Amino acid sequence: MADKKQQFGLVGLAVMGENLALNVESKGFSVAVWNRTTSKVTDFINGRAKGKDFVGCYTPQELADALERPRKVMLMVKAGAATDAMIEQLVPVLEPGDLIIDGGNSYFKDTERRSKELAEKELLFIGTGVSGGEEGALKGPAIMPGGQKVAYGLVGDLLCKVSAQVDGEPCCTYIGPRGAGHYVKMVHNGIEYGDMQLISESYALMDAAGMGAHEIADVFGEWNKGELLSYLVEITQKVLAYDDPETGKPLIDVIMDAAGQKGTGKWTSQDALDLGAPTPTINAAVEARIISSFKDERVAASKLIKGPEARISIDKKDLVAKLRNALYAAKICSYAQGMALLRLASEEYDYNLDFGACARIWRGGCIIRAQFLNRITEAYERNPELPNLLVDEEFKSEVEGKQQDLRDVVKLAVDAGIPAGAYSASLAYFDAYRSERVSANMIQGLRDHFGAHTYERVDKPRGEWFHTEWMEV
């Protein structure tokens, strides 16, 4: 090994790892790389890394020897068992005070466990969300690091330089202790699920109105110039405009309607249920992906079960105008759910999250990056204790003004038999949250009748519980 020590280590040379390593080096940091399949190290050093400030390593010990102290090693490997296995190989070659960074899509409870285990070995640990896909990793992702503050102090400057930049600000900040970074990334992904499902339902409604893929592409292109300006709306236009070289048809028309998922949206729904946080739009998006995967069953059922014809006959311009307002209103409701979940999680897990900062670092690099996020940051600057975006004066006014179009879109979908679970869930959340009284009194009456679960009374102080010996009627 050369006498010169490298400033940063990176393990895992799949495309995301390679791109992030190149990004780090391009910002002026020297990098040592290692991959379990060592041929990838050779290929990288002789290929994309040639002539740059990289050192290739072929064992964990070589990697440790190549790095300046305290060592800073980032893992870009598959979440779960593969991450644990890689940490097990690194621990014996590291020293107290060295830092391991997990940049994978890890479940936050795994990050909590690893943080505790490595602290017992006197090693520092950061679990960081990295959003933006392959392009983001190379050009600047949104980075959400959680761990010890002293650990962030070792790499904060590097991570901020590597991240996307918006209005001169890095899309990176210290999120909080232990699993906070991966938690915020998880909720980001849940919000992403909701965004994508609302977009797909908007597409389905325009398709049912007889609009072709290119015509719908033009609509999304126009929407991307206003309040809906975002990465997902931008690439929706590109997906719809792309023609299949093999058939000449719009590619969207030949893509199978069975969606995949890696589980992060599901994790958001699961933890929201554990915390008692309502996230119906995200849940609907997860469920829509799940039912889409039952393709063969759906095809068989379509021959047996009849419903209304999936056709919308209103004027196309009217539909597009309603959808634009409905999509924005539903988007606000969806983000309100995600931010409210972060608030409950911050209290439950003692993360002390800065909600405005979370929205701010999502403005660039990540999949949900959007102009709209500036307004969320501003809402929390106006009121750091804001319980829900729907009670912020600006967002409240937006949804109130657009709610009729949201209601109309849900009715159009229902009447045409078009599944629009995310739109319906967003509206139901809005109506439930703004309702002084909902039907849960019936739930409590039933629970007390069959299980003596007790209930509170509207004419007594909160916290006083009552039970009735229900008589047979």
C-alpha positions in Angstrom: 0.0 0.0 0.0 1.2 3.5 -0.7 2.0 5.8 2.2 -0.7 8.2 1.3 -3.9 7.4 3.2 -7.3 7.8 1.6 -10.0 10.0 3.3 -13.0 7.8 2.7 -13.8 4.2 2.2 -16.7 2.7 0.2 -17.8 -0.9 0.2 -20.2 -2.2 -2.6 -19.5 -1.5 -6.2 -22.9 -2.0 -7.8 -24.1 0.9 -9.8 -25.3 3.0 -6.8 -22.0 2.4 -5.0 -19.8 3.2 -8.0 -21.8 6.4 -8.7 -21.6 7.6 -5.1 -17.8 6.8 -5.0 -17.3 8.8 -8.2 -19.4 11.7 -6.7 -17.3 11.7 -3.5 -14.1 11.8 -5.4 -15.3 14.5 -7.7 -15.8 16.7 -4.6 -12.1 16.5 -3.8 -12.0 13.5 -1.4 -9.7 10.6 -1.9 -11.5 7.2 -1.8 -10.6 3.6 -1.1 -13.0 1.0 -2.5 -13.7 -2.7 -1.7 -16.2 -5.2 -3.1 -16.9 -8.7 -1.9 -16.6 -9.9 -5.5 -13.1 -8.6 -6.1 -13.2 -8.6 -9.9 -15.5 -5.6 -9.6 -12.8 -3.7 -7.8 -10.4 -4.4 -10.7 -13.0 -3.4 -13.3 -13.8 -0.2 -11.5 -10.2 0.9 -10.9 -9.3 0.1 -14.6 -12.5 1.6 -15.9 -14.6 4.5 -14.5 -12.1 5.3 -11.8 -9.0 5.3 -14.0 -6.9 8.4 -13.5 -8.9 9.5 -10.4 -8.0 9.5 -6.7 -9.0 6.0 -5.9 -7.3 3.0 -4.3 -8.7 -0.5 -5.0 -8.7 -2.9 -2.0 -9.2 -6.7 -2.1 -9.7 -7.5 1.6 -11.3 -5.8 4.5 -7.8 -5.5 6.1 -6.5 -3.8 2.9 -9.3 -1.3 3.1 -8.6 -0.5 6.8 -4.9 -0.1 6.0 -5.7 2.3 3.1 -7.7 4.8 5.2 -6.6 7.7 7.4 -7.8 7.5 11.0 -10.4 7.8 12.3 -11.6 5.6 9.4 -14.8 6.4 7.6 -16.3 3.5 5.7 -19.6 3.7 3.9 -21.6 0.5 2.9 -23.6 0.5 -0.3 -24.8 -3.1 -0.1 -28.2 -4.8 -0.1 -30.2 -4.1 3.1 -30.8 -6.8 5.6 -28.5 -9.9 6.1 -26.0 -8.6 3.5 -25.4 -5.4 5.5 -25.0 -7.4 8.8 -22.5 -9.8 7.1 -20.4 -6.9 5.8 -20.4 -5.2 9.2 -19.2 -8.5 10.7 -16.2 -8.5 8.3 -15.3 -4.9 8.9 -15.5 -4.8 12.7 -12.3 -6.9 13.3 -10.2 -4.6 11.2 -11.5 -1.3 12.6 -10.5 0.5 15.8 -12.4 2.4 18.5 -13.5 5.7 17.1 -13.8 4.5 13.5 -17.0 5.1 11.7 -19.3 2.8 9.7 -22.0 4.4 7.5 -24.9 2.3 6.2 -26.1 4.0 3.0 -28.5 1.2 2.1 -32.3 1.1 2.3 -32.2 -0.4 5.8 -35.2 -0.9 8.1 -34.9 1.7 10.8 -35.2 -0.9 13.6 -32.2 -2.8 12.1 -30.3 0.6 12.3 -31.3 1.0 15.9 -29.9 -2.5 16.7 -26.7 -1.9 14.8 -26.1 1.4 16.4 -26.3 -0.1 19.9 -24.2 -3.2 18.9 -21.4 -1.1 17.4 -21.4 1.4 20.3 -20.7 -1.5 22.6 -17.6 -2.1 20.4 -16.7 1.6 20.6 -17.3 2.1 16.9 -19.4 5.0 15.6 -22.3 4.3 13.3 -24.5 6.3 10.9 -27.5 5.0 9.2 -28.3 7.3 6.3 -31.1 7.4 3.7 -29.8 8.1 0.2 -32.5 9.0 -2.3 -32.2 9.8 -5.9 -31.5 6.5 -7.6 -28.4 5.9 -9.8 -28.4 9.5 -11.2 -28.8 11.0 -7.8 -25.9 9.0 -6.4 -23.6 10.3 -9.2 -24.8 13.9 -9.4 -26.1 14.6 -5.9 -28.7 12.8 -3.9 -30.8 13.8 -0.9 -28.9 12.4 2.1 -30.6 11.8 5.5 -28.0 10.7 8.1 -28.8 9.6 11.6 -26.5 8.6 14.4 -24.2 10.1 17.0 -23.6 13.8 16.5 -19.8 13.2 16.8 -20.1 10.7 14.0 -21.9 13.2 11.8 -19.2 15.7 12.7 -16.6 13.5 11.0 -18.4 13.3 7.7 -21.0 16.1 7.6 -18.9 18.3 5.4 -18.3 15.5 2.9 -22.0 14.4 2.8 -23.2 18.0 2.3 -20.8 18.5 -0.6 -21.8 15.2 -2.2 -25.6 15.9 -1.8 -27.8 17.8 -4.2 -27.8 21.6 -3.8 -30.9 23.8 -4.0 -30.7 27.6 -3.7 -27.2 27.2 -2.4 -28.2 24.8 0.4 -27.2 21.2 0.6 -30.0 18.5 0.6 -28.4 17.0 3.6 -28.5 17.7 7.4 -28.1 15.9 10.6 -31.5 14.1 11.2 -31.2 12.7 14.7 -29.9 9.9 16.8 -29.7 6.1 16.0 -32.3 5.1 13.4 -33.6 8.6 12.7 -32.1 9.0 9.3 -33.4 5.7 8.0 -36.8 6.4 9.6 -37.1 9.7 7.7 -36.0 7.9 4.5 -38.6 5.3 5.1 -41.4 7.9 5.4 -40.0 9.7 2.3 -40.5 6.4 0.4 -44.0 6.0 1.8 -44.9 9.5 0.6 -43.3 8.5 -2.8 -45.7 5.6 -3.0 -48.6 7.9 -2.4 -47.4 10.4 -5.1 -46.9 7.7 -7.6 -50.3 6.1 -7.0 -52.1 9.5 -7.3 -50.3 10.0 -10.6 -51.3 6.6 -11.9 -54.9 7.1 -10.9 -54.9 10.5 -12.7 -53.6 8.7 -15.8 -56.3 6.0 -15.5 -59.0 8.6 -15.4 -57.7 10.4 -18.5 -57.3 7.1 -20.2 -60.9 6.3 -19.5 -61.9 9.6 -21.0 -60.4 8.4 -24.3 -57.2 10.4 -24.1 -54.1 8.7 -25.7 -50.7 8.4 -24.0 -49.2 11.3 -25.9 -52.2 13.5 -25.2 -51.9 12.7 -21.5 -48.1 13.3 -21.7 -48.9 16.8 -22.8 -51.1 17.3 -19.8 -48.4 16.3 -17.4 -45.9 18.5 -19.2 -48.2 21.4 -18.7 -48.8 20.5 -15.0 -45.0 20.5 -14.5 -44.9 24.2 -15.1 -47.1 25.2 -12.1 -47.8 24.1 -8.5 -47.3 20.4 -9.4 -43.8 21.0 -10.6 -41.9 17.9 -9.5 -39.5 15.2 -10.6 -42.3 12.5 -10.6 -44.6 14.7 -12.7 -41.7 15.5 -15.0 -40.8 11.8 -15.6 -44.5 10.9 -16.0 -44.6 13.1 -19.0 -41.5 11.3 -20.4 -42.8 7.8 -19.7 -46.1 8.6 -21.5 -44.4 10.2 -24.5 -42.0 7.3 -25.1 -42.8 5.0 -28.0 -41.9 1.3 -28.0 -39.2 0.7 -30.7 -40.5 -2.9 -31.2 -44.2 -2.1 -31.8 -44.4 1.6 -32.5 -47.0 1.9 -29.8 -46.6 4.1 -26.7 -44.5 2.0 -24.4 -46.9 2.6 -21.5 -49.6 0.7 -23.4 -47.4 -2.5 -23.5 -46.1 -2.4 -20.0 -47.7 -5.1 -17.8 -50.1 -3.6 -15.1 -48.4 -5.4 -12.2 -46.3 -3.2 -9.9 -43.3 -4.2 -7.9 -42.1 -2.9 -4.5 -39.1 -3.4 -2.3 -41.0 -3.0 1.0 -40.2 0.5 2.2 -43.8 1.7 1.6 -45.0 -1.3 3.5 -42.7 -0.5 6.4 -44.2 3.0 6.5 -47.7 1.6 6.8 -46.7 -1.0 9.4 -45.0 1.5 11.7 -47.8 4.0 11.2 -50.2 1.4 12.5 -47.9 0.6 15.4 -47.8 4.3 16.4 -51.5 4.9 15.8 -50.8 7.4 13.0 -53.4 7.5 10.1 -51.7 7.2 6.7 -54.6 6.1 4.5 -53.1 7.4 1.2 -49.8 5.6 1.7 -51.7 2.5 2.8 -53.9 2.7 -0.3 -50.8 3.0 -2.5 -49.2 -0.1 -0.9 -52.4 -2.1 -1.3 -52.8 -1.0 -4.9 -49.4 -2.4 -5.7 -50.2 -5.6 -3.9 -53.5 -6.2 -5.7 -51.9 -5.3 -9.1 -49.6 -8.3 -8.6 -52.6 -10.6 -8.7 -52.7 -10.2 -12.5 -53.9 -13.7 -13.4 -56.6 -13.7 -10.8 -57.8 -10.2 -12.0 -57.9 -11.4 -15.6 -60.0 -14.4 -14.6 -62.3 -12.3 -12.3 -62.9 -9.8 -15.1 -64.6 -12.5 -17.1 -67.0 -13.3 -14.2 -67.7 -10.1 -12.3 -69.5 -7.2 -14.0 -69.5 -3.6 -13.1 -69.9 -0.2 -14.9 -67.9 0.4 -18.1 -64.7 2.2 -17.3 -65.5 5.2 -19.4 -65.7 8.9 -18.5 -67.7 11.0 -20.8 -67.2 14.6 -19.5 -65.4 17.2 -21.5 -61.7 16.4 -21.5 -60.7 20.0 -20.7 -63.0 19.9 -17.7 -61.6 16.6 -16.6 -58.0 17.8 -16.8 -58.8 21.0 -14.9 -60.5 19.0 -12.1 -57.7 16.5 -12.0 -55.1 19.2 -11.7 -56.8 20.6 -8.6 -57.7 17.2 -7.2 -54.1 15.9 -7.6 -52.7 18.9 -5.7 -55.3 18.7 -2.9 -54.7 15.0 -2.5 -51.0 15.5 -2.6 -51.3 18.0 0.3 -53.4 15.4 2.2 -50.8 12.7 1.6 -47.8 14.8 2.7 -49.9 15.9 5.7 -50.1 12.3 6.7 -46.4 11.7 6.2 -45.4 14.7 8.2 -47.8 13.9 11.0 -46.3 10.4 11.2 -42.8 11.9 11.6 -44.2 14.0 14.4 -45.5 11.0 16.3 -42.3 9.0 15.6 -40.1 11.8 16.8 -41.9 11.7 20.1 -42.1 7.9 20.4 -38.4 7.2 19.4 -37.0 10.4 20.9 -35.6 11.6 17.5 -36.2 15.3 18.1 -36.8 15.8 14.3 -36.8 19.2 12.6 -39.8 18.7 10.2 -39.0 21.8 8.2 -35.5 20.6 7.6 -36.8 17.2 6.5 -38.9 18.9 3.8 -36.0 21.2 2.9 -33.5 18.4 2.1 -36.2 16.6 0.0 -36.2 19.6 -2.4 -33.4 18.2 -4.5 -31.8 14.9 -5.5 -34.6 12.7 -4.2 -37.5 11.0 -5.9 -40.2 13.2 -4.3 -38.3 16.5 -5.0 -40.8 19.2 -5.8 -41.3 22.9 -5.7 -44.1 22.2 -3.2 -41.7 21.2 -0.5 -40.5 24.8 -0.1 -44.0 25.6 1.2 -43.9 22.8 3.7 -40.6 24.1 5.1 -42.2 27.6 5.3 -45.2 26.1 7.2 -43.0 24.7 9.9 -41.0 27.9 10.0 -44.2 29.7 10.8 -45.1 27.2 13.4 -42.6 24.6 14.5 -45.3 22.9 16.6 -47.7 22.6 13.7 -49.7 19.4 14.4 -50.8 18.9 10.8 -50.3 20.6 7.5 -54.0 20.8 7.0 -54.3 23.4 9.8 -51.6 25.6 8.3 -53.4 28.6 7.0 -52.0 28.4 3.5 -52.5 24.7 3.0 -55.9 24.8 4.6 -56.9 27.4 2.1 -55.5 25.4 -0.8 -57.4 22.2 0.1 -60.6 24.0 1.0 -60.6 25.8 -2.4 -59.8 22.6 -4.4 -61.9 20.1 -2.4 -64.9 20.1 -4.7 -62.7 19.0 -7.6 -61.3 16.3 -5.4 -64.8 15.2 -4.6 -65.8 15.3 -8.2 -62.8 13.2 -9.3 -63.6 10.5 -6.7 -67.2 10.5 -7.8 -66.2 10.1 -11.5 -63.9 7.2 -10.5 -66.7 5.5 -8.5 -69.3 5.9 -11.2 -67.0 4.5 -13.8 -65.8 1.6 -11.6 -62.2 2.8 -11.8 -60.2 1.9 -8.6 -58.9 5.2 -7.2 -58.0 4.2 -3.7 -55.4 6.9 -3.1 -57.7 9.7 -4.2 -60.6 8.3 -2.1 -58.3 7.8 0.9 -57.0 11.4 0.7 -60.5 12.8 0.6 -61.6 10.5 3.5 -58.6 11.7 5.5 -59.4 15.3 4.9 -63.1 14.8 5.9 -62.2 12.8 9.0 -59.6 15.2 10.2 -61.9 18.2 9.8 -64.9 16.5 11.5 -65.7 17.4 15.1 -67.7 14.2 15.4 -67.2 10.9 13.5 -68.9 7.6 13.9 -66.5 6.1 16.3 -69.1 6.4 19.1 -70.8 3.4 17.4 -67.5 1.5 17.5 -67.2 2.1 21.2 -70.8 1.1 21.8 -70.3 -2.2 20.0 -66.9 -2.8 21.8 -68.5 -2.2 25.2 -71.5 -4.4 24.3 -69.5 -7.5 23.2 -66.3 -7.1 25.3 -66.9 -4.6 28.1 -64.2 -2.4 26.7 -65.8 0.8 28.2 -66.2 4.2 26.6 -66.0 7.9 27.4 -69.0 10.2 27.5 -69.4 13.6 25.7 -71.0 15.0 28.9 -68.2 13.9 31.2 -64.5 14.9 31.4 -62.0 13.2 29.1 -60.3 10.2 30.7 -63.3 9.0 32.7 -64.4 5.6 31.5 -67.8 4.0 31.7 -69.4 0.6 31.1 -73.0 -0.3 30.5 -74.7 -3.6 31.3 -76.4 -3.8 28.0 -79.9 -5.3 28.2 -81.4 -7.4 25.5 -83.8 -5.3 23.4 
